[in-house]
Amino acid sequence: MMRSTRGLTVVLTMGSLFVGAACGKTTPARTPGGNIVQVDTQSAAPPAVRHDERVFAGGSAPSAISFPNPFAGEAMPAAEGAQLFPANNCDGCHGGGAVGWVGPSLTAGRWRFGGADAEIFQSIYYGRPHGMPAYGGLLPPDMIWKLVTYIKSLPPPKDVPTESW
């Protein structure tokens, strides 16, 4: 019986990206289309937040780690995030001011996948099932952090519909 080594290749490639990230280098990576691109692994490392919907190697779940938002609470990055929100069509689903439309409100304080800065970052970076696209391939991490800072700066609505289930 012949075994495919494709999975092994992916594991080795991902391992080299993580090693490169630890060293703060630029690493070549292959896109799904087969193109080779240079990835700045120092700034491109997304936060790793534990999610139980993942498949864990060897059945052993990694512990959750936290990556702090480098712009947390700062007005200027929040203002830049406010410009990035409509420019990247976030308002197309989440509505103007992120109050909700086709996608959920980002101001109501109810988060399906977690409302911590790193969890919101991960939702934007990797996307979510049933509609949230992954923007990690389009936006650099600092722009995503500015979107997170903007979202976290939004005031909650005066009245949240369906306050209890």
PyMOL commands that set and color helices and strands:
alter all, ss='L'
color gray80, all
select helices_A, chain A and resi 6-23+41-44+57-59+75-87+91-94+96-98+117-126+141-153
alter helices_A, ss='H'
color red, helices_A
select strands_A, chain A and resi 26-30+36-40
alter strands_A, ss='S'
color yellow, strands_A
deselect
rebuild
show_as cartoon
